């Protein structure tokens, strides 16, 4: 009797397993969309291509889809993730190595469902969970822009992922859990500008890709939109009332920051945000203004008015608390950041207004000391030399602790040593 | 305060404020005038020296940070009678016009060649990027670094006593 019950349970379990696998295979299975001859320039009207160009600047496709010093959109840039290294693909209209033989339908499916033309699942490094919110017309405009660029023959390197994540059908399971399709519908009572900004931020701009925390499986945590995340070793600060800056973010401040990469009351876009600001410097002005209207509404909080705060400068206390840091600051930093330095007369942010020094975590402040503001971004905003090669980890820790103490009224950082080690180790990676 | 610096393999004792930039100590206290003062802001590279093998701006390097660390200046690479490989290559390619940036250029290039004796053109350009030349001899400078790399890897002869 007992044996029979066990057998029955086992066969039921086996049947359920087989059924489950079949259901999973049915979901995981995606058909190939036939290859087609590449479209010609004459197939698109100029206005559509221009609209696509504007969207591509806002979505900043070029940042991920271009290797360092490589041809634009030809892919090959490595993206380090907790699951291994992914390489961005070639999205130029090359027929062999790019998307030259993709139809508009294949492009839309890739963008919304994360499925390649040949039916393979794409990794969510392509933020398709945001692109589900982009309208057909906008996806077609993006397609028109990409398909009218010059084709570049460049094969994408193989991804290097922790087994078994190289097995792409598994991504169907990921999508079941994390690929939510909810369109961004206009909110009545909000301005057209706000609604336009929301559509761009939540959709093709995919700001949540970095600014929303991710769970252990790499999915965005839906319950915590814009609560802040980590991208490539940098903090993507929360885009809500928890954002700790000396001055509040106004529409004008967000606009200046996004458009020029710098706002004197908040600081300079650095790390992965640098290229985002650079992309937006070439986007349509009213779109950037709309994004600023929406983002500023997320960041709204009670507090001091913009421009109302005197700079914090606790020089005496900070020097007493961190004498080594003070001496290092005097020799390494004060020529630019000290009172009366020429740079300060050029409208650059005072250190007491720099968001990174007010943040809960020291990560971005440490990154700025270790890597500076790289020259690749320098023509756009400002240049800061890196100190990761000239100062030791303990010296970088002393300087950063001194900066926190001198230019903010917040608690000392606790995770400072770990952050310094992390930033220095990342810098040594090829 | 008294600070001991390890410069070009020798221990040198100087008396200076802890925040004094290394560049001032090299030029004013130790008479090593190879490294130049360009901008004083870490933006031009004329003051570049090697610190534990890496190329750094000596104008933004307080001497208090340097205990136990190894400093190399252009004077440490060779002499007039016996120039080092990079110095020979810069002479051969006539890479200097006014010469103000050259010591910094050589020290940055040395840091690359120490780490990677056979760099590609892309490696050289990316690595030399922080150093500026106002005369516009960048192409000769790049050729000189290429030549030095080829001399080190045996493709070109290294001269025993300079030109």
Interface residues (C-beta under 8 A of the other chain):
Chain A: X69 X324 X327 X328 X330 X331 X332 X333 X334 X335 X336 X343 X375 X383 X384 X385 X387 X389 X390 X391 X392 X395
Chain B: X18 X19 X20 X21 X40 X41 X42 X43 X51 X54 X55 X56 X57 X59 X60 X61 X62 X63 X64 X65 X122 X126 X129 X130
